[in-house]
């Protein structure tokens, strides 16, 4: 499979989709952490074969969240942080692989960083 590289325009074209998907994913993950108190104990004791009456609903939420994450992967972008809504797009800049960096609720791609510097190394385009 060939790695997809984005232009700034291609990445910007996906922002409306991200503006819907990121909050949805944030809500699902928040739900998983707050609405299923039994599941914290289940996750901690998973090797003891424990269960929970909340298990089926938790699994439904987790599978929905997984579908949203797969949607990011299918688009070719890289989800870097759910809580802070951080998404990177592989790109080429001056013959070098970099990441175009978007953070919720930015309206367009304004920054990039090299592969090793991460969010703190963001530089203006």
The first five atom37 places (N, CA, C, CB, O) and aatype in JSON, in Angstrom:
{
  "aatype": [20, 20, 20, 20, 20, 20, 20, 20, 20, 20, 20, 20, 20, 20, 20, 20, 20, 20, 20, 20, 20, 20, 20, 20, 20, 20, 20, 20, 20, 20, 20, 20, 20, 20, 20, 20, 20, 20, 20, 20, 20, 20, 20, 20, 20, 20, 20, 20, 20, 20, 20, 20, 20, 20, 20, 20, 20, 20, 20, 20, 20, 20, 20, 20, 20, 20, 20, 20, 20, 20, 20, 20, 20, 20, 20, 20, 20, 20, 20, 20, 20, 20, 20, 20, 20, 20, 20, 20, 20, 20, 20, 20, 20, 20, 20, 20, 20, 20, 20, 20, 20, 20, 20, 20, 20, 20, 20, 20, 20, 20, 20, 20, 20, 20, 20, 20, 20, 20, 20, 20, 20, 20, 20, 20, 20],
  "atom_mask": [
    [1, 1, 1, 1, 1],
    [1, 1, 1, 1, 1],
    [1, 1, 1, 1, 1],
    [1, 1, 1, 1, 1],
    [1, 1, 1, 1, 1],
    [1, 1, 1, 1, 1],
    [1, 1, 1, 1, 1],
    [1, 1, 1, 1, 1],
    [1, 1, 1, 1, 1],
    [1, 1, 1, 1, 1],
    [1, 1, 1, 1, 1],
    [1, 1, 1, 1, 1],
    [1, 1, 1, 1, 1],
    [1, 1, 1, 1, 1],
    [1, 1, 1, 1, 1],
    [1, 1, 1, 1, 1],
    [1, 1, 1, 1, 1],
    [1, 1, 1, 1, 1],
    [1, 1, 1, 1, 1],
    [1, 1, 1, 1, 1],
    [1, 1, 1, 1, 1],
    [1, 1, 1, 1, 1],
    [1, 1, 1, 1, 1],
    [1, 1, 1, 1, 1],
    [1, 1, 1, 1, 1],
    [1, 1, 1, 1, 1],
    [1, 1, 1, 1, 1],
    [1, 1, 1, 1, 1],
    [1, 1, 1, 1, 1],
    [1, 1, 1, 1, 1],
    [1, 1, 1, 1, 1],
    [1, 1, 1, 1, 1],
    [1, 1, 1, 1, 1],
    [1, 1, 1, 1, 1],
    [1, 1, 1, 1, 1],
    [1, 1, 1, 1, 1],
    [1, 1, 1, 1, 1],
    [1, 1, 1, 1, 1],
    [1, 1, 1, 1, 1],
    [1, 1, 1, 1, 1],
    [1, 1, 1, 1, 1],
    [1, 1, 1, 1, 1],
    [1, 1, 1, 1, 1],
    [1, 1, 1, 1, 1],
    [1, 1, 1, 1, 1],
    [1, 1, 1, 1, 1],
    [1, 1, 1, 1, 1],
    [1, 1, 1, 1, 1],
    [1, 1, 1, 1, 1],
    [1, 1, 1, 1, 1],
    [1, 1, 1, 1, 1],
    [1, 1, 1, 1, 1],
    [1, 1, 1, 1, 1],
    [1, 1, 1, 1, 1],
    [1, 1, 1, 1, 1],
    [1, 1, 1, 1, 1],
    [1, 1, 1, 1, 1],
    [1, 1, 1, 1, 1],
    [1, 1, 1, 1, 1],
    [1, 1, 1, 1, 1],
    [1, 1, 1, 1, 1],
    [1, 1, 1, 1, 1],
    [1, 1, 1, 1, 1],
    [1, 1, 1, 1, 1],
    [1, 1, 1, 1, 1],
    [1, 1, 1, 1, 1],
    [1, 1, 1, 1, 1],
    [1, 1, 1, 1, 1],
    [1, 1, 1, 1, 1],
    [1, 1, 1, 1, 1],
    [1, 1, 1, 1, 1],
    [1, 1, 1, 1, 1],
    [1, 1, 1, 1, 1],
    [1, 1, 1, 1, 1],
    [1, 1, 1, 1, 1],
    [1, 1, 1, 1, 1],
    [1, 1, 1, 1, 1],
    [1, 1, 1, 1, 1],
    [1, 1, 1, 1, 1],
    [1, 1, 1, 1, 1],
    [1, 1, 1, 1, 1],
    [1, 1, 1, 1, 1],
    [1, 1, 1, 1, 1],
    [1, 1, 1, 1, 1],
    [1, 1, 1, 1, 1],
    [1, 1, 1, 1, 1],
    [1, 1, 1, 1, 1],
    [1, 1, 1, 1, 1],
    [1, 1, 1, 1, 1],
    [1, 1, 1, 1, 1],
    [1, 1, 1, 1, 1],
    [1, 1, 1, 1, 1],
    [1, 1, 1, 1, 1],
    [1, 1, 1, 1, 1],
    [1, 1, 1, 1, 1],
    [1, 1, 1, 1, 1],
    [1, 1, 1, 1, 1],
    [1, 1, 1, 1, 1],
    [1, 1, 1, 1, 1],
    [1, 1, 1, 1, 1],
    [1, 1, 1, 1, 1],
    [1, 1, 1, 1, 1],
    [1, 1, 1, 1, 1],
    [1, 1, 1, 1, 1],
    [1, 1, 1, 1, 1],
    [1, 1, 1, 1, 1],
    [1, 1, 1, 1, 1],
    [1, 1, 1, 1, 1],
    [1, 1, 1, 1, 1],
    [1, 1, 1, 1, 1],
    [1, 1, 1, 1, 1],
    [1, 1, 1, 1, 1],
    [1, 1, 1, 1, 1],
    [1, 1, 1, 1, 1],
    [1, 1, 1, 1, 1],
    [1, 1, 1, 1, 1],
    [1, 1, 1, 1, 1],
    [1, 1, 1, 1, 1],
    [1, 1, 1, 1, 1],
    [1, 1, 1, 1, 1],
    [1, 1, 1, 1, 1],
    [1, 1, 1, 1, 1],
    [1, 1, 1, 1, 1],
    [1, 1, 1, 1, 1],
    [1, 1, 1, 1, 1]
  ],
  "atom_positions": [
    [[0.84, -1.18, 0.0], [0.0, 0.0, 0.0], [0.89, 1.25, 0.0], [-0.96, 0.0, 1.22], [1.81, 1.36, 0.81]],
    [[0.61, 2.17, -0.9], [1.37, 3.39, -1.01], [0.9, 4.41, 0.01], [1.27, 3.97, -2.43], [-0.3, 4.61, 0.19]],
    [[1.85, 5.04, 0.68], [1.52, 6.06, 1.67], [0.98, 7.3, 0.96], [2.76, 6.42, 2.53], [1.53, 7.73, -0.06]],
    [[-0.07, 7.87, 1.49], [-0.66, 9.07, 0.91], [0.03, 10.29, 1.49], [-2.19, 9.12, 1.18], [0.23, 10.4, 2.7]],
    [[0.39, 11.2, 0.6], [0.91, 12.5, 1.0], [-0.09, 13.56, 0.58], [2.33, 12.77, 0.37], [-0.62, 13.52, -0.53]],
    [[-0.35, 14.49, 1.46], [-1.34, 15.53, 1.24], [-0.68, 16.84, 0.83], [-2.19, 15.73, 2.49], [0.42, 17.16, 1.28]],
    [[-1.36, 17.57, -0.02], [-1.03, 18.98, -0.2], [-1.82, 19.73, 0.86], [-1.36, 19.5, -1.68], [-2.73, 19.17, 1.48]],
    [[-1.49, 20.98, 1.08], [-2.25, 21.79, 2.04], [-3.7, 21.87, 1.59], [-1.63, 23.23, 2.18], [-4.61, 21.77, 2.42]],
    [[-3.93, 22.05, 0.31], [-5.31, 22.15, -0.21], [-6.08, 20.85, 0.02], [-5.29, 22.48, -1.71], [-7.26, 20.89, 0.39]],
    [[-5.44, 19.7, -0.19], [-6.11, 18.41, 0.04], [-6.46, 18.23, 1.51], [-5.23, 17.25, -0.44], [-7.55, 17.77, 1.85]],
    [[-5.54, 18.59, 2.39], [-5.8, 18.48, 3.83], [-6.91, 19.44, 4.24], [-4.51, 18.77, 4.64], [-7.79, 19.07, 5.01]],
    [[-6.87, 20.66, 3.73], [-7.91, 21.64, 4.06], [-9.28, 21.17, 3.6], [-7.59, 22.98, 3.43], [-10.29, 21.49, 4.24]],
    [[-9.34, 20.44, 2.51], [-10.62, 19.94, 2.01], [-11.26, 18.95, 2.98], [-10.42, 19.28, 0.64], [-12.48, 18.75, 2.94]],
    [[-10.47, 18.33, 3.84], [-11.0, 17.36, 4.81], [-11.43, 17.99, 6.13], [-9.96, 16.3, 5.08], [-12.05, 17.32, 6.96]],
    [[-11.11, 19.25, 6.33], [-11.42, 19.88, 7.61], [-12.92, 19.87, 7.94], [-10.92, 21.3, 7.61], [-13.25, 19.62, 9.1]],
    [[-13.84, 20.12, 7.01], [-15.26, 20.03, 7.38], [-15.62, 18.65, 7.95], [-16.13, 20.33, 6.18], [-16.41, 18.55, 8.89]],
    [[-15.06, 17.6, 7.37], [-15.3, 16.25, 7.89], [-14.71, 16.1, 9.29], [-14.7, 15.18, 6.93], [-15.34, 15.53, 10.18]],
    [[-13.5, 16.62, 9.48], [-12.86, 16.54, 10.8], [-13.65, 17.31, 11.85], [-11.43, 17.07, 10.73], [-13.73, 16.89, 13.0]],
    [[-14.23, 18.44, 11.45], [-15.0, 19.26, 12.39], [-16.23, 18.51, 12.91], [-15.44, 20.57, 11.72], [-16.77, 18.85, 13.96]],
    [[-16.67, 17.5, 12.18], [-17.76, 16.65, 12.64], [-17.24, 15.42, 13.37], [-18.64, 16.22, 11.47], [-17.76, 15.05, 14.43]],
    [[-16.21, 14.79, 12.82], [-15.71, 13.52, 13.36], [-14.99, 13.68, 14.7], [-14.77, 12.86, 12.36], [-15.17, 12.87, 15.61]],
    [[-14.18, 14.71, 14.83], [-13.39, 14.86, 16.07], [-14.31, 15.05, 17.28], [-12.43, 16.06, 15.95], [-14.12, 14.34, 18.27]],
    [[-15.28, 15.97, 17.25], [-16.17, 16.08, 18.42], [-16.95, 14.8, 18.7], [-17.14, 17.22, 18.22], [-17.19, 14.45, 19.86]],
    [[-17.35, 14.1, 17.65], [-18.06, 12.82, 17.84], [-17.17, 11.82, 18.56], [-18.51, 12.24, 16.48], [-17.6, 11.16, 19.51]],
    [[-15.92, 11.72, 18.12], [-14.98, 10.79, 18.76], [-14.69, 11.22, 20.2], [-13.67, 10.72, 17.95], [-14.62, 10.38, 21.09]],
    [[-14.53, 12.52, 20.42], [-14.29, 13.02, 21.78], [-15.47, 12.66, 22.68], [-14.07, 14.55, 21.76], [-15.27, 12.26, 23.83]],
    [[-16.68, 12.8, 22.18], [-17.87, 12.47, 22.95], [-17.93, 10.98, 23.27], [-19.12, 12.9, 22.2], [-18.25, 10.59, 24.39]],
    [[-17.62, 10.15, 22.28], [-17.63, 8.7, 22.51], [-16.6, 8.3, 23.56], [-17.36, 7.95, 21.21], [-16.91, 7.5, 24.45]],
    [[-15.39, 8.85, 23.48], [-14.36, 8.5, 24.46], [-14.71, 9.03, 25.84], [-13.01, 9.05, 24.02], [-14.47, 8.36, 26.84]],
    [[-15.28, 10.22, 25.89], [-15.72, 10.76, 27.17], [-16.79, 9.87, 27.78], [-16.25, 12.2, 26.99], [-16.78, 9.6, 28.98]],
    [[-17.71, 9.42, 26.94], [-18.76, 8.51, 27.39], [-18.17, 7.22, 27.95], [-19.72, 8.2, 26.25], [-18.62, 6.72, 28.98]],
    [[-17.18, 6.7, 27.26], [-16.55, 5.45, 27.71], [-15.91, 5.62, 29.09], [-15.49, 4.99, 26.69], [-15.89, 4.69, 29.89]],
    [[-15.4, 6.81, 29.37], [-14.7, 7.03, 30.63], [-15.65, 7.42, 31.76], [-13.65, 8.1, 30.46], [-15.36, 7.15, 32.93]],
    [[-16.79, 8.06, 31.45], [-17.64, 8.59, 32.51], [-18.95, 7.83, 32.72], [-17.96, 10.0, 32.22], [-19.43, 7.75, 33.85]],
    [[-19.52, 7.28, 31.67], [-20.84, 6.67, 31.79], [-20.8, 5.19, 32.14], [-21.58, 6.84, 30.51], [-21.85, 4.56, 32.33]],
    [[-19.62, 4.64, 32.23], [-19.5, 3.21, 32.51], [-18.53, 2.97, 33.66], [-19.04, 2.45, 31.24], [-17.44, 2.44, 33.45]],
    [[-18.91, 3.37, 34.88], [-17.97, 3.22, 36.01], [-17.56, 1.78, 36.26], [-18.59, 3.79, 37.26], [-16.44, 1.53, 36.71]],
    [[-18.44, 0.82, 35.99], [-18.09, -0.59, 36.18], [-16.92, -0.99, 35.28], [-19.3, -1.49, 35.9], [-16.11, -1.85, 35.64]],
    [[-16.84, -0.38, 34.12], [-15.86, -0.8, 33.13], [-14.43, -0.46, 33.54], [-16.17, -0.16, 31.81], [-13.49, -1.12, 33.1]],
    [[-14.26, 0.54, 34.38], [-12.91, 0.84, 34.86], [-12.38, -0.37, 35.62], [-12.9, 2.11, 35.76], [-11.24, -0.79, 35.42]],
    [[-13.2, -0.92, 36.5], [-12.79, -2.11, 37.25], [-12.59, -3.3, 36.32], [-13.83, -2.45, 38.33], [-11.67, -4.09, 36.5]],
    [[-13.47, -3.44, 35.32], [-13.35, -4.55, 34.38], [-12.04, -4.43, 33.62], [-14.55, -4.57, 33.4], [-11.32, -5.42, 33.46]],
    [[-11.71, -3.21, 33.13], [-10.45, -3.02, 32.41], [-9.27, -3.37, 33.3], [-10.32, -1.57, 31.89], [-8.29, -3.94, 32.83]],
    [[-9.35, -3.02, 34.59], [-8.24, -3.29, 35.51], [-8.14, -4.78, 35.84], [-8.41, -2.49, 36.79], [-7.05, -5.26, 36.15]],
    [[-9.26, -5.51, 35.79], [-9.27, -6.91, 36.18], [-9.55, -7.85, 35.01], [-10.29, -7.13, 37.25], [-10.02, -8.97, 35.2]],
    [[-9.27, -7.38, 33.81], [-9.61, -8.16, 32.62], [-9.01, -9.55, 32.65], [-9.15, -7.43, 31.38], [-9.62, -10.49, 32.13]],
    [[-7.86, -9.71, 33.25], [-7.23, -11.03, 33.29], [-7.87, -11.96, 34.32], [-5.76, -10.89, 33.58], [-7.49, -13.13, 34.41]],
    [[-8.83, -11.46, 35.1], [-9.49, -12.29, 36.11], [-10.86, -12.79, 35.64], [-9.65, -11.5, 37.41], [-11.63, -13.34, 36.44]],
    [[-11.17, -12.61, 34.36], [-12.45, -13.03, 33.78], [-13.66, -12.38, 34.44], [-12.58, -14.52, 33.89], [-14.72, -13.01, 34.55]],
    [[-13.52, -11.15, 34.89], [-14.67, -10.47, 35.48], [-15.53, -9.89, 34.37], [-14.21, -9.36, 36.46], [-15.09, -9.76, 33.23]],
    [[-16.76, -9.55, 34.7], [-17.68, -9.0, 33.73], [-18.43, -7.82, 34.32], [-18.66, -10.06, 33.24], [-18.18, -7.43, 35.45]],
    [[-19.35, -7.28, 33.55], [-20.13, -6.13, 34.0], [-21.45, -6.11, 33.25], [-19.36, -4.81, 33.78], [-21.5, -6.47, 32.07]],
    [[-22.52, -5.7, 33.92], [-23.79, -5.54, 33.21], [-23.73, -4.42, 32.17], [-24.91, -5.27, 34.2], [-24.56, -4.37, 31.27]],
    [[-22.75, -3.54, 32.3], [-22.59, -2.45, 31.35], [-21.77, -2.87, 30.13], [-21.93, -1.27, 32.02], [-21.6, -2.09, 29.19]],
    [[-21.28, -4.08, 30.13], [-20.36, -4.52, 29.1], [-20.88, -4.37, 27.68], [-20.01, -5.92, 29.32], [-20.15, -3.9, 26.81]],
    [[-22.12, -4.76, 27.43], [-22.65, -4.71, 26.06], [-22.76, -3.28, 25.55], [-24.02, -5.38, 26.01], [-22.39, -3.0, 24.41]],
    [[-23.25, -2.37, 26.39], [-23.37, -0.97, 25.96], [-22.0, -0.34, 25.8], [-24.21, -0.16, 26.98], [-21.77, 0.42, 24.86]],
    [[-21.09, -0.64, 26.71], [-19.71, -0.13, 26.59], [-19.09, -0.61, 25.29], [-18.85, -0.59, 27.8], [-18.43, 0.15, 24.58]],
    [[-19.3, -1.87, 24.97], [-18.76, -2.43, 23.73], [-19.35, -1.72, 22.51], [-19.04, -3.94, 23.66], [-18.64, -1.47, 21.55]],
    [[-20.65, -1.4, 22.55], [-21.28, -0.68, 21.44], [-20.6, 0.68, 21.25], [-22.79, -0.5, 21.7], [-20.29, 1.07, 20.12]],
    [[-20.38, 1.41, 22.35], [-19.74, 2.72, 22.27], [-18.31, 2.57, 21.76], [-19.75, 3.43, 23.64], [-17.86, 3.35, 20.91]],
    [[-17.59, 1.58, 22.28], [-16.2, 1.37, 21.87], [-16.11, 1.0, 20.38], [-15.55, 0.27, 22.72], [-15.21, 1.48, 19.69]],
    [[-17.01, 0.18, 19.9], [-16.99, -0.19, 18.48], [-17.33, 0.99, 17.59], [-17.98, -1.34, 18.22], [-16.77, 1.14, 16.5]],
    [[-18.25, 1.85, 18.04], [-18.57, 3.06, 17.29], [-17.35, 3.97, 17.23], [-19.77, 3.8, 17.92], [-17.04, 4.53, 16.18]],
    [[-16.66, 4.13, 18.36], [-15.44, 4.94, 18.39], [-14.4, 4.36, 17.44], [-14.87, 5.03, 19.83], [-13.72, 5.1, 16.74]],
    [[-14.29, 3.05, 17.41], [-13.34, 2.39, 16.52], [-13.67, 2.67, 15.06], [-13.33, 0.88, 16.78], [-12.76, 2.84, 14.24]],
    [[-14.95, 2.71, 14.72], [-15.36, 3.03, 13.35], [-14.92, 4.44, 12.97], [-16.89, 2.89, 13.2], [-14.47, 4.67, 11.85]],
    [[-15.05, 5.38, 13.9], [-14.64, 6.76, 13.62], [-13.12, 6.82, 13.44], [-15.09, 7.72, 14.77], [-12.64, 7.51, 12.53]],
    [[-12.37, 6.12, 14.28], [-10.91, 6.08, 14.14], [-10.53, 5.48, 12.78], [-10.27, 5.27, 15.3], [-9.63, 5.97, 12.12]],
    [[-11.22, 4.42, 12.39], [-10.95, 3.81, 11.07], [-11.23, 4.8, 9.95], [-11.8, 2.54, 10.88], [-10.52, 4.8, 8.94]],
    [[-12.23, 5.63, 10.11], [-12.54, 6.65, 9.11], [-11.34, 7.59, 8.93], [-13.8, 7.45, 9.52], [-10.99, 7.94, 7.8]],
    [[-10.7, 7.99, 10.04], [-9.49, 8.82, 9.96], [-8.41, 8.08, 9.17], [-8.97, 9.18, 11.39], [-7.79, 8.65, 8.27]],
    [[-8.2, 6.82, 9.51], [-7.18, 6.03, 8.83], [-7.48, 5.89, 7.34], [-7.07, 4.65, 9.47], [-6.57, 5.98, 6.51]],
    [[-8.75, 5.67, 7.0], [-9.14, 5.52, 5.6], [-8.88, 6.8, 4.81], [-10.61, 5.14, 5.5], [-8.56, 6.75, 3.62]],
    [[-9.02, 7.95, 5.45], [-8.75, 9.22, 4.79], [-7.25, 9.42, 4.57], [-9.32, 10.38, 5.62], [-6.85, 10.18, 3.69]],
    [[-6.43, 8.72, 5.36], [-4.98, 8.86, 5.23], [-4.36, 9.79, 6.24], [-4.64, 9.33, 3.87], [-3.14, 9.99, 6.25]],
    [[-5.19, 10.38, 7.1], [-4.63, 11.26, 8.13], [-4.33, 10.45, 9.39], [-5.6, 12.43, 8.45], [-4.73, 9.29, 9.52]],
    [[-3.61, 11.09, 10.32], [-3.15, 10.39, 11.52], [-3.74, 11.09, 12.74], [-1.58, 10.37, 11.59], [-3.45, 12.26, 13.01]],
    [[-4.57, 10.38, 13.48], [-5.14, 10.91, 14.71], [-4.07, 10.9, 15.78], [-6.39, 10.08, 15.16], [-3.58, 9.83, 16.16]],
    [[-3.7, 12.07, 16.28], [-2.62, 12.17, 17.25], [-3.11, 12.4, 18.67], [-1.69, 13.27, 16.87], [-2.39, 12.1, 19.62]],
    [[-4.3, 12.93, 18.84], [-4.81, 13.18, 20.17], [-6.31, 13.38, 20.15], [-4.14, 14.4, 20.79], [-6.81, 14.29, 19.49]],
    [[-7.02, 12.52, 20.86], [-8.47, 12.62, 20.86], [-8.93, 13.78, 21.73], [-9.1, 11.31, 21.36], [-9.73, 14.61, 21.3]],
    [[-8.42, 13.86, 22.95], [-8.87, 14.9, 23.87], [-8.65, 16.3, 23.33], [-8.17, 14.76, 25.2], [-9.51, 17.17, 23.46]],
    [[-7.48, 16.53, 22.72], [-7.19, 17.87, 22.21], [-7.51, 18.02, 20.73], [-5.74, 18.21, 22.45], [-7.25, 19.08, 20.16]],
    [[-8.06, 17.0, 20.1], [-8.48, 17.09, 18.71], [-7.34, 17.36, 17.75], [-9.51, 18.14, 18.56], [-7.42, 18.28, 16.93]],
    [[-6.29, 16.58, 17.85], [-5.08, 16.8, 17.06], [-4.97, 15.76, 15.95], [-3.82, 16.76, 17.96], [-5.03, 14.55, 16.2]],
    [[-4.82, 16.24, 14.71], [-4.74, 15.37, 13.54], [-3.57, 15.84, 12.67], [-6.08, 15.38, 12.74], [-3.41, 17.03, 12.42]],
    [[-2.77, 14.89, 12.19], [-1.66, 15.19, 11.29], [-1.94, 14.58, 9.92], [-0.32, 14.67, 11.86], [-2.64, 13.58, 9.78]],
    [[-1.34, 15.23, 8.9], [-1.45, 14.78, 7.51], [-0.05, 14.63, 6.96], [-2.3, 15.77, 6.65], [0.68, 15.62, 6.89]],
    [[0.36, 13.43, 6.55], [1.68, 13.27, 5.94], [1.78, 14.15, 4.69], [1.94, 11.79, 5.57], [0.83, 14.25, 3.91]],
    [[2.93, 14.79, 4.52], [3.14, 15.68, 3.38], [4.63, 15.7, 3.05], [2.62, 17.13, 3.68], [5.46, 15.24, 3.83]],
    [[4.93, 16.23, 1.89], [6.33, 16.43, 1.49], [6.6, 17.93, 1.47], [6.63, 15.79, 0.1], [5.8, 18.71, 0.95]],
    [[7.71, 18.32, 2.04], [8.1, 19.73, 2.06], [9.59, 19.79, 1.74], [7.79, 20.4, 3.45], [10.42, 19.26, 2.48]],
    [[9.91, 20.42, 0.64], [11.3, 20.55, 0.21], [11.99, 19.18, 0.14], [12.07, 21.49, 1.16], [13.15, 19.04, 0.55]],
    [[11.27, 18.18, -0.37], [11.82, 16.85, -0.56], [11.91, 16.02, 0.71], [13.16, 16.96, -1.15], [12.5, 14.94, 0.7]],
    [[11.35, 16.49, 1.8], [11.43, 15.81, 3.09], [10.01, 15.53, 3.6], [12.24, 16.66, 4.13], [9.12, 16.38, 3.48]],
    [[9.81, 14.34, 4.16], [8.5, 14.02, 4.73], [8.28, 14.81, 6.02], [8.39, 12.5, 5.0], [9.14, 14.83, 6.9]],
    [[7.13, 15.46, 6.09], [6.73, 16.24, 7.26], [5.27, 15.92, 7.56], [6.95, 17.77, 7.03], [4.65, 15.1, 6.87]],
    [[4.73, 16.55, 8.56], [3.33, 16.39, 8.9], [2.65, 17.76, 8.94], [3.16, 15.66, 10.26], [3.08, 18.66, 9.66]],
    [[1.6, 17.9, 8.15], [0.75, 19.08, 8.27], [-0.06, 18.88, 9.53], [-0.17, 19.29, 6.99], [-0.59, 17.79, 9.76]],
    [[-0.17, 19.9, 10.35], [-0.73, 19.74, 11.69], [-2.01, 20.56, 11.83], [0.29, 20.16, 12.75], [-2.02, 21.77, 11.56]],
    [[-3.08, 19.9, 12.26], [-4.37, 20.56, 12.49], [-4.84, 20.25, 13.89], [-5.43, 20.12, 11.45], [-4.7, 19.13, 14.38]],
    [[-5.41, 21.26, 14.54], [-5.95, 21.09, 15.89], [-7.34, 21.7, 15.93], [-5.02, 21.74, 16.96], [-7.56, 22.82, 15.48]],
    [[-8.27, 20.96, 16.48], [-9.64, 21.42, 16.64], [-9.61, 22.71, 17.45], [-10.52, 20.34, 17.33], [-8.95, 22.69, 18.49]],
    [[-10.22, 23.79, 17.12], [-11.18, 24.04, 16.05], [-10.61, 24.9, 14.91], [-12.4, 24.72, 16.63], [-11.34, 25.69, 14.31]],
    [[-9.33, 24.75, 14.6], [-8.74, 25.54, 13.52], [-9.53, 25.35, 12.23], [-7.25, 25.16, 13.31], [-9.97, 24.24, 11.93]],
    [[-9.71, 26.42, 11.49], [-10.52, 26.39, 10.27], [-9.72, 25.95, 9.04], [-11.12, 27.75, 10.01], [-10.3, 25.63, 8.0]],
    [[-8.39, 25.95, 9.16], [-7.55, 25.52, 8.04], [-6.19, 25.07, 8.57], [-7.37, 26.66, 7.01], [-5.84, 25.32, 9.73]],
    [[-5.45, 24.41, 7.71], [-4.1, 23.96, 8.06], [-3.18, 25.17, 8.0], [-3.6, 22.81, 7.09], [-3.01, 25.79, 6.95]],
    [[-2.6, 25.5, 9.14], [-1.72, 26.67, 9.22], [-0.3, 26.3, 9.61], [-2.27, 27.66, 10.21], [0.61, 27.13, 9.52]],
    [[-0.1, 25.05, 10.05], [1.19, 24.66, 10.6], [1.65, 23.31, 10.06], [1.13, 24.62, 12.11], [0.85, 22.52, 9.56]],
    [[2.93, 23.06, 10.18], [3.53, 21.79, 9.86], [4.62, 21.55, 10.91], [4.11, 21.77, 8.39], [5.03, 22.47, 11.62]],
    [[5.08, 20.3, 11.01], [6.23, 19.97, 11.85], [6.92, 18.76, 11.27], [5.79, 19.72, 13.34], [6.33, 18.0, 10.5]],
    [[8.19, 18.57, 11.65], [8.88, 17.39, 11.15], [8.39, 16.16, 11.91], [10.43, 17.55, 11.29], [7.63, 16.28, 12.86]],
    [[8.83, 15.01, 11.49], [8.31, 13.76, 12.04], [8.66, 13.56, 13.51], [8.83, 12.6, 11.25], [7.95, 12.83, 14.21]],
    [[9.72, 14.18, 13.98], [10.17, 13.94, 15.35], [9.81, 15.03, 16.35], [11.64, 13.76, 15.35], [9.89, 14.8, 17.55]],
    [[9.4, 16.2, 15.88], [9.2, 17.3, 16.83], [7.81, 17.35, 17.42], [9.48, 18.59, 16.16], [7.64, 17.86, 18.52]],
    [[6.81, 16.84, 16.72], [5.46, 16.84, 17.24], [4.86, 18.23, 17.35], [5.44, 16.19, 18.57], [5.37, 19.2, 16.79]],
    [[3.75, 18.3, 18.08], [2.96, 19.52, 18.19], [3.79, 20.71, 18.67], [1.79, 19.3, 19.13], [3.61, 21.82, 18.19]],
    [[4.68, 20.48, 19.6], [5.48, 21.6, 20.14], [6.44, 22.17, 19.1], [6.26, 21.14, 21.35], [6.93, 23.28, 19.27]],
    [[6.7, 21.43, 18.03], [7.59, 21.9, 16.97], [6.85, 22.5, 15.79], [8.44, 20.77, 16.5], [7.44, 22.68, 14.72]],
    [[5.57, 22.81, 15.96], [4.79, 23.37, 14.85], [5.4, 24.67, 14.34], [3.33, 23.6, 15.29], [5.81, 25.54, 15.11]],
    [[5.43, 24.76, 13.03], [5.93, 25.97, 12.36], [4.88, 26.45, 11.37], [7.3, 25.69, 11.64], [4.17, 25.63, 10.78]],
    [[4.77, 27.76, 11.18], [3.79, 28.26, 10.2], [4.12, 27.78, 8.79], [3.74, 29.79, 10.23], [5.29, 27.63, 8.44]],
    [[3.1, 27.54, 8.01], [3.3, 27.12, 6.62], [3.86, 28.28, 5.83], [1.98, 26.6, 6.0], [4.1, 28.14, 4.63]]
  ]
}
